[in-house]
């Protein structure tokens, strides 16, 4: 299955407080924009992750897409292995929410691909466990952007 996770921008950002967990309370207006990554997930005999396009720094195990897979695997131990391809076009470190969008779209793709039949409210709860931008990214995903096939 294939999807095109979209970026977002913040129209204004005000930090209102620092929380005890180290995160900040913020006031902002986030808007989805037409800048996309391409994400493909297919069932496989072994877990594999391939990233193309803009290089992704850091350890692969910290990638939000793989964290999304592990989160589902914890609740669905019989979840099949997956081969994941990411074409990264959304720049990192610019506040565009590309990683969050990739994770949110991955949850949706995996629910469909593996016939988990997870309702949107539950997918959004999973998204919230991955990061603060993920629920917004989940809500703005466009179902029409998801197609079956390979790229």
Backbone as ProteinMPNN parsed JSONL, in Angstrom:
{"seq_chain_A": "XXXXXXXXXXXXXXXXXXXXXXXXXXXXXXXXXXXXXXXXXXXXXXXXXXXXXXXXXXXXXXXXXXXXXXXXXXXXXXXXXXXXXXXXXXXXXXXXXXXXXXXXXXXXXXXXXXXXXXXXXXXXXXXXXXXXXXXXXXXXXXXXXXXXXXX", "coords_chain_A": {"N_chain_A": [[0.841, -1.166, 0.0], [0.384, 2.273, -0.616], [1.035, 5.635, 0.294], [0.894, 9.229, 0.648], [2.276, 11.122, 2.768], [1.631, 14.316, 4.14], [3.15, 17.551, 4.689], [3.122, 20.144, 7.252], [2.502, 23.511, 8.326], [3.179, 25.906, 10.896], [1.175, 28.521, 11.793], [2.093, 31.011, 13.362], [3.265, 30.772, 16.7], [3.169, 30.297, 20.064], [4.727, 29.87, 23.099], [3.372, 28.837, 26.015], [3.755, 27.702, 28.522], [6.038, 25.669, 30.463], [6.056, 22.224, 30.797], [6.113, 19.646, 33.366], [7.141, 17.333, 32.268], [9.037, 18.134, 30.51], [8.198, 18.95, 28.014], [6.545, 21.618, 26.163], [3.709, 23.714, 26.73], [1.718, 24.937, 24.177], [0.372, 27.47, 21.997], [-0.948, 27.463, 18.863], [-1.537, 27.549, 15.321], [-1.966, 25.098, 13.137], [-1.464, 24.164, 9.764], [-2.142, 22.055, 7.056], [0.025, 21.409, 4.268], [0.824, 21.214, 0.723], [3.15, 19.485, 0.38], [4.889, 16.59, 0.114], [5.916, 13.358, 1.368], [6.624, 10.047, 0.181], [5.253, 6.969, 0.991], [5.513, 3.551, 1.288], [4.209, 0.449, 2.241], [4.515, -2.974, 2.552], [3.59, -6.389, 3.052], [5.982, -8.72, 4.3], [8.611, -11.23, 4.46], [10.545, -10.617, 6.227], [11.424, -7.96, 8.501], [12.063, -4.88, 7.096], [13.535, -1.734, 6.28], [13.685, 0.932, 4.099], [15.102, 3.936, 3.12], [14.898, 6.691, 0.999], [15.806, 9.557, -1.003], [15.924, 12.648, 0.72], [18.513, 12.455, 3.057], [18.157, 10.754, 6.192], [18.994, 11.64, 9.345], [20.523, 10.161, 12.309], [19.746, 7.286, 14.42], [18.344, 4.424, 12.961], [16.497, 2.903, 14.428], [15.143, 4.773, 15.901], [13.388, 5.951, 14.192], [10.208, 7.276, 13.47], [8.301, 5.878, 11.961], [9.055, 3.201, 12.217], [8.785, 3.032, 14.968], [6.03, 3.286, 15.116], [5.261, 0.89, 13.903], [6.302, -0.955, 15.813], [4.768, -0.221, 18.025], [2.17, -1.025, 17.262], [2.721, -3.747, 16.939], [3.186, -4.543, 19.539], [0.616, -4.583, 20.639], [-0.63, -6.244, 18.859], [0.555, -9.051, 18.543], [0.797, -10.994, 16.518], [1.186, -9.592, 14.236], [2.219, -9.32, 10.902], [5.555, -9.264, 9.457], [7.014, -6.379, 7.859], [7.897, -4.701, 4.844], [9.213, -1.61, 4.365], [9.183, 1.332, 2.532], [10.425, 4.536, 2.193], [10.228, 7.568, 0.611], [11.796, 10.375, 1.082], [10.947, 13.663, 1.091], [10.122, 15.876, 2.487], [11.693, 18.396, 4.224], [13.795, 18.002, 7.122], [13.815, 19.136, 10.539], [12.741, 21.639, 10.214], [10.326, 22.177, 11.293], [8.173, 21.204, 9.894], [6.839, 18.863, 10.268], [7.216, 16.353, 9.036], [8.188, 13.761, 9.831], [6.306, 13.117, 11.781], [3.983, 13.073, 10.229], [4.63, 10.961, 8.509], [4.642, 8.818, 10.351], [1.95, 8.855, 11.268], [0.535, 8.315, 8.894], [1.641, 5.829, 8.376], [0.551, 4.25, 10.439], [-2.136, 4.174, 9.621], [-1.892, 2.915, 7.102], [-0.83, 0.417, 7.872], [-2.908, -0.582, 9.451], [-4.859, -0.972, 7.507], [-3.522, -2.644, 5.598], [-2.891, -4.949, 7.105], [-5.339, -5.745, 7.921], [-6.449, -4.868, 10.42], [-8.572, -3.363, 11.181], [-8.854, -0.964, 12.651], [-10.423, 1.692, 14.272], [-10.779, 5.214, 13.513], [-10.568, 6.859, 15.853], [-9.07, 5.265, 17.563], [-6.715, 4.868, 16.123], [-5.843, 7.486, 16.175], [-5.264, 7.729, 18.898], [-3.085, 5.965, 19.088], [-1.347, 7.426, 17.455], [-0.924, 9.697, 19.043], [0.705, 8.652, 21.012], [3.11, 8.543, 19.77], [4.057, 11.099, 19.198], [3.68, 14.68, 19.619], [2.832, 16.102, 17.344], [1.769, 14.141, 15.768], [-1.049, 13.354, 16.061], [-2.332, 15.554, 14.811], [-1.306, 15.29, 12.227], [-2.402, 12.835, 11.616], [-5.13, 13.465, 11.547], [-5.2, 15.114, 9.318], [-4.604, 13.581, 7.172], [-5.197, 12.544, 3.884], [-7.568, 10.51, 2.644], [-7.883, 9.954, 0.0], [-5.345, 10.001, -0.962], [-4.209, 7.562, -0.637], [-3.191, 4.649, -2.178], [-3.257, 1.4, -3.68], [-0.515, -0.731, -4.43], [2.842, -0.598, -5.772], [5.746, 1.537, -5.603]], "CA_chain_A": [[0.0, 0.0, 0.0], [1.151, 3.491, -0.834], [0.408, 6.88, 0.743], [1.715, 10.427, 0.478], [2.15, 11.957, 3.967], [1.824, 15.735, 3.847], [3.765, 18.43, 5.682], [2.267, 21.18, 7.827], [3.213, 24.686, 8.825], [2.568, 26.576, 12.048], [0.905, 29.942, 11.594], [2.261, 31.582, 14.689], [3.558, 29.803, 17.748], [3.423, 30.935, 21.344], [4.958, 28.935, 24.196], [2.625, 29.387, 27.155], [4.252, 27.156, 29.791], [6.863, 24.468, 30.376], [5.46, 21.167, 31.599], [7.057, 18.886, 34.194], [7.75, 16.278, 31.454], [10.024, 18.724, 29.619], [7.538, 19.513, 26.834], [5.959, 22.935, 26.368], [2.339, 24.015, 26.334], [1.807, 25.921, 23.102], [-0.788, 27.899, 21.228], [-0.528, 27.564, 17.473], [-2.499, 27.162, 14.291], [-1.25, 24.271, 12.157], [-2.17, 24.051, 8.488], [-1.471, 21.114, 6.142], [0.456, 21.974, 2.987], [0.986, 20.235, -0.359], [4.522, 18.993, 0.266], [4.644, 15.21, 0.519], [6.799, 12.213, 1.249], [5.91, 8.871, -0.349], [5.435, 5.875, 1.941], [4.958, 2.278, 0.852], [4.351, -0.646, 3.198], [4.029, -4.255, 2.035], [3.904, -7.537, 3.908], [7.267, -9.289, 3.922], [9.079, -12.33, 5.311], [11.395, -10.031, 7.258], [11.255, -6.529, 8.704], [13.098, -4.1, 6.404], [13.221, -0.319, 6.108], [14.516, 1.585, 3.09], [14.858, 5.368, 3.008], [15.438, 7.294, -0.217], [15.579, 11.009, -1.012], [16.685, 13.4, 1.719], [19.063, 11.561, 4.089], [17.557, 10.85, 7.52], [20.059, 11.472, 10.341], [20.188, 9.447, 13.537], [19.65, 5.837, 14.44], [17.131, 3.94, 12.302], [15.529, 2.398, 15.412], [14.406, 5.92, 16.42], [12.478, 6.446, 13.168], [8.823, 7.208, 13.944], [7.565, 4.84, 11.229], [9.374, 1.93, 12.87], [8.16, 3.082, 16.29], [4.607, 3.015, 14.886], [5.149, -0.558, 13.684], [6.524, -1.636, 17.099], [3.619, 0.077, 18.874], [1.098, -1.937, 16.854], [3.178, -5.118, 17.167], [3.031, -4.811, 20.968], [-0.792, -4.903, 20.88], [-1.015, -7.287, 17.903], [1.796, -9.835, 18.432], [0.858, -11.776, 15.279], [1.337, -8.673, 13.109], [3.287, -9.792, 10.004], [6.692, -8.391, 9.177], [6.705, -5.436, 6.788], [8.956, -4.001, 4.122], [8.789, -0.216, 4.342], [9.971, 2.222, 1.675], [10.111, 5.943, 2.4], [10.871, 8.567, -0.239], [11.767, 11.559, 1.938], [10.998, 14.946, 0.387], [9.856, 16.94, 3.458], [12.925, 18.681, 4.967], [13.755, 17.763, 8.561], [14.308, 20.201, 11.4], [12.158, 22.922, 9.845], [9.006, 22.283, 11.905], [7.142, 20.862, 8.905], [6.117, 17.686, 10.746], [7.319, 15.231, 8.11], [8.285, 12.494, 10.55], [5.002, 12.879, 12.412], [3.054, 12.685, 9.168], [5.011, 9.613, 8.071], [4.181, 7.869, 11.367], [0.485, 8.816, 11.262], [0.11, 7.614, 7.68], [2.061, 4.428, 8.528], [-0.457, 3.586, 11.261], [-3.313, 3.944, 8.782], [-1.557, 1.901, 6.091], [-0.683, -0.894, 8.51], [-4.236, -1.039, 9.846], [-5.534, -1.479, 6.3], [-2.759, -3.737, 5.0], [-2.936, -6.139, 7.942], [-6.745, -5.976, 8.292], [-6.641, -4.68, 11.86], [-9.883, -2.719, 11.317], [-8.796, 0.003, 13.745], [-11.214, 2.891, 14.02], [-9.988, 6.44, 13.496], [-10.276, 7.361, 17.187], [-8.009, 4.453, 18.142], [-5.493, 5.222, 15.387], [-5.396, 8.78, 16.682], [-4.636, 7.481, 20.199], [-1.75, 5.442, 18.796], [-0.552, 8.541, 16.927], [-0.553, 10.565, 20.166], [1.792, 8.009, 21.746], [4.345, 8.681, 18.992], [4.539, 12.477, 19.21], [2.622, 15.679, 19.756], [2.318, 16.492, 16.027], [1.198, 12.988, 15.062], [-2.511, 13.379, 15.923], [-2.701, 16.517, 13.771], [-0.974, 14.665, 10.946], [-3.387, 11.788, 11.38], [-6.4, 14.088, 11.185], [-5.145, 15.788, 8.028], [-4.289, 12.667, 6.083], [-6.254, 12.522, 2.873], [-7.778, 9.114, 2.266], [-7.744, 9.824, -1.448], [-3.922, 9.892, -1.296], [-3.757, 6.195, -0.432], [-3.463, 3.768, -3.304], [-2.587, 0.112, -3.565], [0.502, -0.945, -5.448], [4.23, -0.349, -5.389], [6.39, 2.611, -6.362]], "C_chain_A": [[0.89, 1.235, 0.0], [0.361, 4.7, -0.351], [1.408, 8.017, 0.589], [1.518, 11.355, 1.679], [2.494, 13.415, 3.667], [2.433, 16.495, 5.023], [2.714, 19.393, 6.231], [3.147, 22.367, 8.184], [2.459, 25.215, 10.034], [2.395, 28.042, 11.697], [0.924, 30.598, 12.967], [2.481, 30.488, 15.712], [3.908, 30.57, 19.012], [3.584, 29.854, 22.399], [4.328, 29.552, 25.436], [3.119, 28.882, 28.502], [5.171, 25.98, 29.502], [6.28, 23.441, 31.323], [6.537, 20.407, 32.374], [7.738, 17.77, 33.407], [8.765, 16.814, 30.451], [9.439, 19.303, 28.345], [6.966, 20.879, 27.191], [4.48, 22.924, 26.005], [2.45, 25.112, 25.276], [0.415, 26.316, 22.609], [-0.295, 28.099, 19.809], [-1.703, 27.248, 16.559], [-1.708, 26.403, 13.237], [-2.123, 24.096, 10.918], [-1.424, 23.048, 7.604], [-1.104, 21.817, 4.836], [0.741, 20.851, 1.991], [2.46, 19.943, -0.626], [4.475, 17.602, 0.866], [5.893, 14.338, 0.479], [5.986, 11.131, 0.546], [6.269, 7.695, 0.555], [4.745, 4.633, 1.413], [5.233, 1.23, 1.922], [3.732, -1.89, 2.576], [4.408, -5.351, 3.019], [5.165, -8.2, 3.376], [7.607, -10.458, 4.842], [9.987, -11.825, 6.422], [11.172, -8.529, 7.313], [12.41, -5.794, 8.022], [12.6, -2.68, 6.201], [14.217, 0.28, 5.125], [14.126, 3.052, 3.012], [15.592, 5.893, 1.776], [15.165, 8.794, -0.152], [16.482, 11.698, -0.008], [17.211, 12.429, 2.782], [18.421, 11.828, 5.454], [18.655, 10.611, 8.551], [19.581, 10.64, 11.525], [20.087, 7.951, 13.335], [18.311, 5.403, 13.849], [16.079, 3.474, 13.301], [14.688, 3.519, 16.016], [13.416, 6.5, 15.414], [11.027, 6.24, 13.618], [7.982, 6.171, 13.207], [7.797, 3.481, 11.89], [8.825, 1.887, 14.29], [6.663, 2.791, 16.173], [4.386, 1.521, 14.68], [5.279, -1.306, 15.016], [5.359, -1.404, 18.067], [2.448, -0.84, 18.546], [1.467, -3.384, 17.164], [3.012, -5.509, 18.641], [1.585, -5.23, 21.277], [-1.321, -6.009, 19.967], [0.213, -8.152, 17.623], [1.908, -10.644, 17.142], [0.968, -10.888, 14.033], [2.476, -9.154, 12.206], [4.433, -8.789, 9.912], [6.331, -7.507, 7.981], [7.985, -4.934, 6.142], [8.443, -2.589, 3.905], [9.76, 0.581, 3.474], [9.496, 3.651, 1.916], [10.91, 6.785, 1.414], [10.705, 9.886, 0.49], [11.966, 12.818, 1.114], [10.777, 16.123, 1.336], [11.135, 17.177, 4.267], [12.736, 18.475, 6.472], [14.294, 18.969, 9.314], [13.733, 21.568, 11.084], [10.762, 23.11, 10.436], [7.866, 21.936, 10.965], [6.401, 19.568, 9.242], [6.173, 16.481, 9.834], [7.383, 13.88, 8.792], [6.976, 12.125, 11.22], [3.977, 12.425, 11.385], [3.36, 11.274, 8.682], [4.487, 8.563, 9.056], [2.655, 7.728, 11.358], [-0.039, 8.058, 10.054], [0.493, 6.138, 7.757], [1.048, 3.652, 9.364], [-1.69, 3.232, 10.433], [-3.047, 2.848, 7.755], [-1.473, 0.513, 6.714], [-2.029, -1.445, 8.97], [-4.979, -1.633, 8.649], [-4.837, -2.709, 5.737], [-2.922, -5.036, 5.783], [-4.341, -6.433, 8.48], [-6.984, -5.905, 9.796], [-7.995, -4.035, 12.165], [-9.93, -1.745, 12.493], [-9.582, 1.256, 13.36], [-10.327, 4.126, 14.139], [-9.631, 6.931, 14.898], [-9.14, 6.574, 17.834], [-6.679, 4.713, 17.433], [-4.944, 6.563, 15.879], [-4.76, 8.644, 18.067], [-3.236, 6.891, 20.031], [-0.836, 6.573, 18.331], [-0.066, 9.44, 18.066], [0.592, 9.975, 20.988], [3.137, 8.193, 21.045], [4.905, 10.094, 19.008], [3.394, 13.465, 19.176], [2.044, 16.147, 18.423], [1.574, 15.359, 15.317], [-0.327, 13.001, 14.981], [-2.984, 14.388, 14.873], [-2.451, 15.914, 12.398], [-1.973, 13.567, 10.609], [-4.697, 12.392, 10.897], [-6.372, 14.696, 9.795], [-4.811, 14.857, 6.869], [-5.478, 12.643, 5.122], [-6.413, 11.098, 2.394], [-7.616, 8.919, 0.763], [-6.288, 9.702, -1.88], [-3.408, 8.47, -1.175], [-4.16, 5.347, -1.632], [-2.768, 2.44, -3.048], [-1.594, -0.003, -4.693], [1.881, -0.649, -4.896], [4.749, 0.851, -6.173], [7.811, 2.244, -6.676]], "O_chain_A": [[1.995, 1.233, 0.544], [-0.849, 4.778, -0.563], [2.607, 7.794, 0.422], [0.696, 12.27, 1.627], [3.505, 13.713, 3.031], [2.253, 16.13, 6.184], [1.583, 19.453, 5.748], [4.364, 22.247, 8.324], [1.255, 25.0, 10.175], [3.358, 28.723, 11.345], [-0.102, 30.716, 13.636], [1.93, 29.394, 15.588], [4.827, 31.388, 19.024], [2.698, 29.02, 22.583], [4.701, 30.648, 25.857], [2.931, 29.549, 29.519], [5.099, 25.368, 28.437], [6.036, 23.726, 32.495], [7.725, 20.516, 32.07], [8.799, 17.296, 33.814], [9.297, 16.059, 29.637], [10.109, 20.073, 27.656], [6.908, 21.256, 28.361], [4.055, 22.217, 25.092], [3.178, 26.089, 25.452], [-0.566, 25.593, 22.785], [0.672, 28.826, 19.579], [-2.732, 26.737, 17.0], [-0.884, 26.982, 12.529], [-3.336, 23.907, 11.006], [-0.213, 23.168, 7.419], [-1.822, 22.698, 4.363], [0.881, 19.688, 2.371], [2.948, 20.14, -1.74], [4.063, 17.442, 2.015], [6.799, 14.549, -0.328], [4.783, 11.294, 0.343], [7.441, 7.458, 0.846], [3.548, 4.649, 1.125], [6.343, 1.132, 2.444], [2.584, -1.874, 2.133], [5.412, -5.254, 3.725], [5.397, -8.243, 2.168], [6.967, -10.651, 5.876], [10.184, -12.501, 7.432], [10.788, -7.903, 6.325], [13.579, -6.041, 8.319], [11.413, -2.445, 5.979], [15.43, 0.155, 5.293], [12.949, 3.376, 2.857], [16.759, 5.575, 1.549], [14.37, 9.243, 0.674], [17.664, 11.373, 0.104], [16.434, 11.66, 3.348], [18.174, 12.976, 5.823], [19.195, 9.507, 8.633], [18.381, 10.442, 11.715], [20.31, 7.426, 12.245], [17.266, 5.953, 14.199], [14.885, 3.633, 13.05], [13.629, 3.253, 16.585], [12.684, 7.434, 15.737], [10.664, 5.162, 14.089], [7.036, 5.634, 13.782], [6.86, 2.709, 12.095], [8.44, 0.82, 14.769], [6.092, 2.124, 17.036], [3.438, 0.95, 15.218], [4.47, -2.184, 15.319], [5.008, -2.296, 18.84], [1.805, -1.374, 19.45], [0.618, -4.16, 17.602], [2.732, -6.667, 18.952], [1.36, -6.131, 22.086], [-2.338, -6.635, 20.267], [0.845, -8.004, 16.578], [3.021, -10.952, 16.713], [0.855, -11.376, 12.909], [3.587, -9.375, 12.689], [4.281, -7.616, 10.251], [5.45, -7.847, 7.191], [9.013, -4.767, 6.798], [7.371, -2.389, 3.334], [10.977, 0.519, 3.648], [8.3, 3.934, 1.85], [12.139, 6.716, 1.389], [9.613, 10.455, 0.52], [13.02, 13.019, 0.512], [11.19, 17.243, 1.038], [11.617, 16.259, 4.929], [11.666, 18.736, 7.021], [15.118, 19.724, 8.799], [14.194, 22.567, 11.637], [10.084, 24.088, 10.122], [6.722, 22.323, 11.202], [5.433, 19.219, 8.566], [5.26, 15.656, 9.855], [6.699, 12.945, 8.375], [6.581, 10.96, 11.228], [3.198, 11.506, 11.637], [2.445, 10.479, 8.466], [3.949, 7.537, 8.641], [2.13, 6.617, 11.431], [-0.958, 7.247, 10.177], [-0.241, 5.283, 7.262], [0.719, 2.513, 9.032], [-2.22, 2.126, 10.534], [-3.876, 1.959, 7.56], [-1.984, -0.456, 6.152], [-2.263, -2.651, 8.886], [-5.641, -2.664, 8.765], [-5.489, -3.708, 5.433], [-3.075, -6.104, 5.19], [-4.512, -7.26, 9.376], [-7.64, -6.773, 10.372], [-8.502, -4.149, 13.281], [-10.91, -1.7, 13.236], [-9.421, 1.8, 12.268], [-9.272, 4.096, 14.774], [-8.506, 7.378, 15.119], [-8.334, 7.143, 18.572], [-5.633, 4.772, 18.079], [-3.731, 6.747, 15.985], [-3.814, 9.367, 18.38], [-2.309, 7.272, 20.747], [0.313, 6.665, 18.762], [1.079, 9.893, 18.053], [1.364, 10.717, 21.596], [4.188, 8.018, 21.662], [6.112, 10.276, 18.848], [2.283, 13.138, 18.761], [0.882, 16.55, 18.369], [0.831, 15.604, 14.367], [-0.87, 12.686, 13.921], [-3.926, 14.113, 14.129], [-3.294, 16.019, 11.507], [-2.344, 13.393, 9.449], [-5.305, 11.894, 9.949], [-7.415, 14.789, 9.147], [-4.743, 15.29, 5.719], [-6.632, 12.717, 5.546], [-5.494, 10.535, 1.801], [-7.252, 7.834, 0.311], [-6.01, 9.343, -3.024], [-2.276, 8.193, -1.571], [-5.32, 5.335, -2.043], [-1.802, 2.371, -2.287], [-1.792, 0.55, -5.774], [2.056, -0.473, -3.691], [4.262, 1.151, -7.263], [8.523, 3.022, -7.312]]}, "name": "protein", "num_of_chains": 1, "seq": "XXXXXXXXXXXXXXXXXXXXXXXXXXXXXXXXXXXXXXXXXXXXXXXXXXXXXXXXXXXXXXXXXXXXXXXXXXXXXXXXXXXXXXXXXXXXXXXXXXXXXXXXXXXXXXXXXXXXXXXXXXXXXXXXXXXXXXXXXXXXXXXXXXXXXXX"}
